[in-house]
């Protein structure tokens, strides 16, 4: 993932007055990243709002929380990613865009989701191999916020056409298609217009965008904007007069609070400086008291970054590609045979043998993580719907009692619209070669610790009469 936890650096800042630039340099050094001006560090304030860490200020003056939790993210999305010099820079940008797509910040059509997903699979798995890749080899990937089986099948079809494409080429094709999306590199902020209607203000490389109900209703390019300012919770832009206009016009927007207005103003200043100016403006250093904020973008502009990138003289760095976000519906607990047998022995002494077989099957599912075969499915917001996504069978034969008992674990995922958390039911159906004798079952389970066979895999429901049906809600 593009989010990099700083504790993995195993580096301690000795100076209590460390500035943001020091931490950012450590992160980029750890990531072996030279074209670092497109990225930055973010943190969450006490209101859980995302803020960019100012490299010129001390960290302790920016983050008031007890713990410093910073995230590495793309800050300026290059309009033409092909002009990036190194493959590793394009790779980190791909990671950011994949995260934007999965979390819904970068909307895509079905066709675009499938195309971008096929490039992701090609970059991570290489060429399609029918012997190595099974029918559901992309089921664990996350390509969209609401992923369907149809989308996965389309990704597989497109992946087969990318034979011979290297991971770096797949990343480049991914970026070339992602940059054409309308929300590519747009930083959104909640606001209200002069009539009190809820809107979104988007800041990007080209200027300021206005959205209402997810539709863009206006666009102000940077050359058309003369001045941007804020006062209290109000944000203002002064617009250059049009061809048939004589006077300048000022448009105001209402932000949730003063901090939100200042945050939007700073993002606009940084984007305008980075993409429009040749070099950043120096901060004012007057001897007398000056009104307004002294904030200025202190990093390199895009023009300066491209010049520095052309001077990079090193072999292409080798780096390990991390796995994309995967589905994580199934859960199991680590354990061992000793813990299983110890728990079983205690339960056998305290619980009626009629229920010991059901409890034992539950313990097997929880303790033997390596024996559980899972298949995750996408979450699709439909009407109340139950989807079966896991079937596991455990069977053991005891020669003394000449009986075979099979444990069928069927996991049903119930999905309802508007519900963020999914209830997972584990239905445990036990079948046998003949009607179960519970006294015999108890004796059979007693000797299970010494003689047992566990078979892994997903099989059809075995014929036989269900002896016990139990439902466990996790």
C-alpha positions as a printed Julia matrix, in Angstrom:
474×3 Matrix{Float64}:
   0.0     0.0     0.0
   1.05    3.55   -0.52
   0.39    4.3     3.14
   3.73    3.73    4.86
   3.85    3.33    8.62
   6.77    5.32    9.93
   7.6     2.86   12.69
   8.89    0.45   10.05
  11.79    2.82    9.45
  13.28    1.9    12.84
  14.64    5.43   13.09
  14.37    7.74   16.09
  14.42   11.49   15.67
  16.79   12.67   18.38
  15.77   16.31   18.09
  12.48   17.16   19.76
  12.19   20.15   17.47
  12.31   18.08   14.27
  10.58   19.67   11.31
   8.34   17.98    8.8
  11.03   17.97    6.12
  13.29   15.76    8.24
  10.66   13.05    8.61
   9.68   13.29    4.94
  13.31   12.88    3.87
  13.62    9.77    6.05
  10.51    8.26    4.48
  11.7     8.94    0.93
  15.12    7.52    1.76
  13.47    4.38    3.08
  11.36    4.11   -0.09
  14.39    4.82   -2.32
  12.43    7.67   -3.91
  14.18   10.59   -5.6
  11.25   12.21   -7.42
   9.64   13.0    -4.09
   8.14   16.42   -4.81
   4.9    14.84   -6.01
   4.31   13.26   -2.59
   3.85   14.37    0.98
   2.89   13.31    4.5
  -0.6    13.66    5.95
  -1.96   13.49    9.47
  -5.35   13.62   11.15
  -6.14   16.52   13.46
  -8.36   16.41   16.54
 -11.41   16.75   14.27
 -10.27   13.73   12.21
  -9.62   15.96    9.17
  -6.75   15.2     6.83
  -3.99   17.82    6.79
  -0.72   18.01    4.89
   2.35   18.16    7.09
   4.14   21.48    6.6
   7.82   20.67    5.97
   8.97   24.08    7.25
   7.34   23.84   10.68
   8.09   21.71   13.71
   6.0    18.58   13.91
   5.03   19.11   17.54
   3.46   22.45   16.62
   1.32   20.85   13.91
   0.21   17.59   15.52
  -1.34   18.09   18.92
  -2.15   14.43   19.46
  -0.08   12.29   21.78
   1.01    9.95   18.98
   2.3    11.04   15.6
   0.6     8.96   12.92
   1.66   10.05    9.46
   0.71    8.65    6.06
   2.71    8.85    2.84
   0.46    9.91   -0.04
   0.54   11.48   -3.49
   0.01   15.25   -3.2
   0.43   16.56   -6.75
  -0.82   14.2    -9.47
   1.29   14.76  -12.6
  -0.86   15.52  -15.66
   1.49   13.4   -17.78
   2.87   10.48  -15.72
   4.99    9.34  -18.68
   7.32   12.28  -17.98
   8.3    10.76  -14.65
  11.86    9.51  -14.95
  11.93    6.41  -12.75
   9.69    3.35  -12.69
   9.61    3.35   -8.9
   7.96    6.79   -8.91
   5.27    5.58  -11.3
   4.8     2.51   -9.12
   4.07    4.57   -6.0
   1.68    6.72   -8.0
  -0.09    3.55   -9.17
  -0.49    2.43   -5.57
  -2.08    5.75   -4.69
  -4.48    5.58   -7.62
  -5.48    2.0    -6.82
  -6.33    3.13   -3.31
  -8.3     6.09   -4.7
 -10.3     3.77   -6.95
 -11.1     1.16   -4.31
 -12.2     3.8    -1.8
 -14.41    5.56   -4.33
 -12.41    8.78   -4.57
 -11.74    8.14   -8.27
 -14.99    7.02   -9.96
 -14.68    4.81  -13.02
 -16.98    3.12  -15.5
 -17.25   -0.65  -15.69
 -14.96   -0.82  -18.71
 -12.32    1.39  -17.06
 -12.46   -0.64  -13.85
 -11.84   -3.81  -15.85
  -9.03   -2.3   -17.93
  -7.19   -0.82  -14.94
  -7.71   -4.04  -13.02
  -6.16   -6.08  -15.83
  -3.04   -3.89  -15.75
  -2.86   -4.35  -11.97
  -2.99   -8.12  -12.33
  -0.39   -8.06  -15.11
   1.96   -5.95  -12.97
   1.64   -8.25   -9.95
   1.2   -11.73  -11.44
   2.78  -11.43  -14.88
   1.51  -13.24  -17.97
  -1.61  -15.37  -17.74
  -0.79  -19.05  -17.31
  -3.75  -21.47  -17.44
  -1.79  -24.08  -15.48
  -0.87  -21.67  -12.69
  -3.92  -19.43  -12.58
  -7.16  -21.12  -11.66
 -10.66  -19.95  -12.58
 -10.86  -17.6    -9.58
  -7.29  -16.32   -9.44
  -8.41  -12.67   -9.42
 -11.2   -13.13   -6.86
  -9.01  -11.86   -4.02
  -8.08   -8.62   -5.8
 -10.01   -5.45   -5.11
 -10.66   -3.51   -8.3
 -13.7    -1.43   -7.36
 -15.74   -0.32   -4.35
 -18.62   -2.61   -5.42
 -17.03   -5.53   -7.21
 -19.01   -8.1    -9.14
 -18.33  -11.48  -10.66
 -18.9    -9.98  -14.1
 -16.13   -7.44  -13.48
 -13.69  -10.17  -12.42
 -14.44  -12.18  -15.56
 -13.81   -9.11  -17.72
 -10.5    -8.49  -15.92
  -9.44  -12.07  -16.67
 -10.32  -11.68  -20.37
  -8.28   -8.48  -20.64
  -5.39   -9.9   -18.63
  -4.98  -12.66  -21.2
  -4.32  -10.02  -23.88
  -1.37   -8.46  -22.01
   1.05  -11.31  -22.62
   4.67  -10.14  -22.78
   3.98   -6.86  -20.96
   6.48   -6.1   -18.18
   5.35   -4.77  -14.78
   6.78   -1.33  -15.58
   4.88   -1.24  -18.89
   1.7    -2.33  -17.12
   2.1     0.52  -14.62
   2.59    3.02  -17.44
  -0.53    1.8   -19.27
  -2.42    2.0   -15.97
  -1.38    5.63  -15.48
  -2.08    6.61  -19.09
  -5.69    5.47  -18.68
  -6.15    6.74  -15.12
  -5.02   10.29  -15.98
  -7.97   10.62  -18.39
 -10.53   10.21  -15.59
 -12.4    13.38  -14.69
 -11.59   13.12  -10.96
  -7.9    12.31  -11.44
  -5.87   14.29   -8.91
  -8.84   16.3    -7.6
  -8.72   17.25   -3.9
 -12.33   17.69   -2.74
 -13.59   19.99    0.03
 -17.14   20.36    1.39
 -18.67   23.83    1.06
 -21.88   25.77    0.4
 -22.55   28.3    -2.33
 -24.08   31.76   -1.88
 -27.56   30.21   -1.77
 -26.64   27.71    0.92
 -26.64   24.7    -1.41
 -24.19   21.93   -0.58
 -21.38   21.71   -3.12
 -17.86   20.32   -3.39
 -14.84   22.42   -4.28
 -12.16   20.47   -6.1
  -8.55   21.61   -6.44
  -6.44   20.08   -9.21
  -3.55   20.87  -11.54
  -5.75   22.92  -13.88
  -7.64   25.06  -11.4
 -10.71   25.06   -9.16
 -13.73   22.87   -9.92
 -17.29   23.15   -8.56
 -19.41   20.01   -8.09
 -23.04   19.61   -7.14
 -24.59   16.17   -6.72
 -21.41   14.63   -8.16
 -21.73   16.68  -11.36
 -19.29   19.4   -12.32
 -21.21   22.64  -12.71
 -18.34   25.11  -13.12
 -14.61   25.33  -13.69
 -12.18   28.16  -12.97
  -8.78   27.66  -14.6
  -5.75   29.09  -12.82
  -5.16   31.78  -15.51
  -8.7    33.04  -14.94
  -8.27   33.41  -11.17
  -6.7    36.67  -10.04
  -6.76   36.17   -6.29
  -7.75   33.59   -3.7
  -8.39   34.48   -0.08
 -10.29   33.46    3.02
 -11.83   35.26    5.98
 -13.18   33.34    8.93
 -15.09   30.42    7.37
 -15.53   32.1     3.98
 -13.41   31.36    0.91
 -13.2    33.85   -1.96
 -11.89   33.78   -5.53
 -11.52   36.91   -7.67
 -12.21   36.16  -11.33
 -10.66   37.95  -14.3
 -13.29   39.69  -16.47
 -14.4    37.84  -19.56
 -14.2    38.95  -23.17
 -17.43   40.94  -22.96
 -17.07   42.01  -19.31
 -15.53   45.17  -17.9
 -15.18   44.46  -14.21
 -13.7    41.78  -12.05
 -16.03   39.57  -10.05
 -15.62   37.88   -6.68
 -17.28   34.59   -5.79
 -17.61   33.47   -2.18
 -18.15   30.05   -0.63
 -19.01   29.01    2.91
 -16.79   26.37    4.51
 -17.68   24.38    7.66
 -15.3    26.42    9.84
 -12.25   28.66    9.85
  -9.79   25.75    9.76
 -11.51   24.24    6.73
 -11.34   27.56    4.87
  -7.65   27.96    5.64
  -6.98   24.34    4.65
  -8.63   24.88    1.26
  -6.74   28.15    0.75
  -3.4    26.46    1.46
  -4.16   23.61   -0.95
  -4.99   26.15   -3.67
  -1.76   28.1    -3.03
   0.33   24.93   -3.22
  -1.31   23.6    -6.39
  -1.11   26.96   -8.16
   2.55   27.39   -7.24
   3.56   23.84   -8.13
   1.85   23.62  -11.51
   1.89   27.24  -12.71
   5.05   28.95  -11.46
   8.63   28.38  -12.53
   9.9    28.86   -8.98
   8.08   29.36   -5.66
   7.51   32.83   -4.31
   9.68   33.79   -1.34
   7.93   34.24    1.99
   7.48   37.9     3.05
  10.1    39.07    5.54
   9.0    42.58    6.42
  10.18   44.23    9.61
   6.74   45.54   10.42
   3.62   43.63   11.32
   1.9    42.26    8.23
  -1.72   41.21    7.95
  -2.79   37.83    6.65
  -1.05   34.48    6.53
   2.65   34.21    5.74
   2.23   30.72    4.3
   3.99   30.06    1.02
   4.69   26.83   -0.81
   8.32   26.03   -0.02
   9.0    23.0    -2.21
  10.09   22.73   -5.8
   7.66   23.45   -8.61
   6.84   20.97  -11.35
   9.25   22.76  -13.7
  12.07   22.49  -11.17
  11.18   18.87  -10.43
  11.4    17.92  -14.09
  14.79   19.57  -14.39
  16.03   17.68  -11.35
  14.59   14.41  -12.69
  16.51   14.81  -15.94
  19.71   14.92  -13.9
  19.09   11.61  -12.12
  22.02    9.36  -12.92
  21.63    5.98  -11.29
  20.66    2.49  -12.42
  16.97    1.72  -12.27
  16.39    0.8    -8.61
  15.15   -2.7    -7.91
  12.12   -2.8    -5.65
   9.66   -5.37   -4.42
   6.08   -4.93   -5.52
   3.61   -5.26   -2.68
   0.27   -6.98   -3.1
  -2.78   -4.89   -3.82
  -5.62   -4.67   -1.38
  -7.45   -7.96   -1.1
 -10.79   -9.03    0.29
 -10.62   -9.88    3.99
 -14.05  -11.29    4.78
 -12.96  -14.6     6.29
 -11.42  -14.7     9.73
  -9.76  -17.48   11.7
  -7.69  -17.75   14.86
  -4.21  -19.16   15.07
  -3.86  -22.23   17.24
  -2.31  -25.63   17.52
  -3.13  -29.26   18.13
  -2.13  -29.08   21.79
  -4.57  -26.25   22.49
  -7.32  -28.07   20.6
  -6.86  -31.28   22.55
  -6.66  -29.47   25.88
  -9.89  -27.6    25.23
 -11.55  -30.75   23.96
 -10.59  -32.73   27.07
 -12.11  -30.09   29.33
 -15.3   -29.86   27.28
 -15.72  -33.63   27.23
 -15.79  -33.72   31.03
 -18.21  -30.82   31.41
 -20.58  -31.01   28.45
 -23.15  -33.54   27.35
 -21.67  -35.89   24.7
 -24.65  -35.12   22.45
 -23.18  -31.68   21.78
 -19.48  -32.53   21.91
 -19.29  -33.28   18.19
 -20.64  -29.86   17.25
 -18.28  -28.08   19.63
 -15.34  -30.1    18.38
 -16.11  -29.09   14.79
 -16.15  -25.44   15.82
 -12.78  -25.82   17.55
 -11.29  -27.44   14.46
 -12.4   -24.51   12.32
 -10.94  -21.97   14.74
  -7.67  -23.73   15.57
  -6.57  -25.33   12.3
  -6.05  -22.2    10.23
  -3.97  -24.02    7.63
  -6.78  -26.49    6.94
  -9.4   -23.89    6.07
  -9.99  -23.27    2.39
 -11.63  -19.92    1.77
 -12.92  -18.16   -1.29
 -13.85  -14.5    -0.87
 -16.53  -12.86   -2.96
 -17.14   -9.18   -3.66
 -19.56   -7.18   -1.57
 -22.44   -6.14   -3.82
 -25.03   -3.75   -2.4
 -28.3    -5.46   -3.29
 -31.44   -6.23   -1.4
 -31.08   -8.55    1.57
 -29.1   -11.38    0.05
 -27.15  -14.34    1.36
 -24.03  -15.44   -0.5
 -22.25  -18.71    0.26
 -18.53  -18.24   -0.13
 -16.79  -20.99    1.83
 -17.26  -24.73    2.09
 -14.86  -26.92    4.05
 -15.15  -30.6     4.93
 -13.37  -32.34    7.79
 -13.84  -36.09    8.15
 -12.36  -38.75   10.36
 -12.81  -42.52   10.58
 -12.55  -44.51   13.76
 -11.91  -48.23   13.12
 -13.23  -49.36   16.52
 -16.74  -48.07   15.88
 -16.68  -48.53   12.11
 -18.2   -45.13   11.39
 -17.24  -42.11    9.36
 -18.32  -38.61   10.33
 -17.98  -35.63    8.04
 -17.99  -31.97    9.09
 -19.33  -29.57    6.48
 -18.59  -25.9     7.16
 -20.72  -23.59    5.08
 -20.17  -19.84    5.52
 -23.01  -17.58    4.46
 -22.43  -13.86    4.04
 -25.61  -11.8     4.47
 -25.47   -8.37    2.82
 -28.02   -5.59    3.25
 -27.97   -2.16    1.58
 -26.68    0.63    3.75
 -25.09   -1.71    6.29
 -21.35   -1.29    6.57
 -20.7    -4.37    8.72
 -21.43   -7.8     7.33
 -22.71  -10.64    9.48
 -20.97  -13.91    8.76
 -22.75  -17.11    9.71
 -20.93  -20.41   10.04
 -23.36  -23.3     9.55
 -21.95  -26.61   10.67
 -23.68  -29.68    9.26
 -22.48  -33.1    10.38
 -23.33  -36.15    8.27
 -22.49  -39.77    8.77
 -22.65  -43.12    7.02
 -25.54  -44.09    9.28
 -27.72  -42.6    11.99
 -25.61  -41.16   14.74
 -25.38  -42.96   18.08
 -24.52  -40.15   20.48
 -22.97  -42.49   23.04
 -20.83  -43.87   20.26
 -20.07  -40.35   19.03
 -18.83  -39.38   22.46
 -16.5   -42.39   22.63
 -15.39  -41.74   19.07
 -14.49  -38.14   19.9
 -12.66  -39.31   23.02
 -10.16  -41.21   20.93
 -10.04  -38.57   18.2
  -6.82  -37.11   19.61
  -4.89  -40.29   18.82
  -6.31  -41.31   15.47
  -7.74  -38.8    13.05
  -7.59  -37.84    9.39
  -8.24  -34.3     8.24
  -9.05  -33.78    4.59
  -8.74  -30.27    3.17
 -10.79  -28.95    0.32
 -14.16  -27.81   -0.85
 -16.45  -30.63   -1.94
 -20.14  -31.05   -2.74
 -22.49  -31.86    0.09
 -22.08  -35.54    0.92
 -25.2   -37.7     0.96
 -26.46  -38.63    4.36
 -28.82  -37.56    7.05
 -27.8   -34.41    8.94
 -27.32  -35.32   12.56
 -26.69  -31.91   14.15
 -27.29  -28.39   12.8
 -25.71  -25.51   14.66
 -25.3   -21.84   13.78
 -22.5   -19.7    15.2
 -22.64  -15.92   14.75
 -19.24  -14.18   14.76
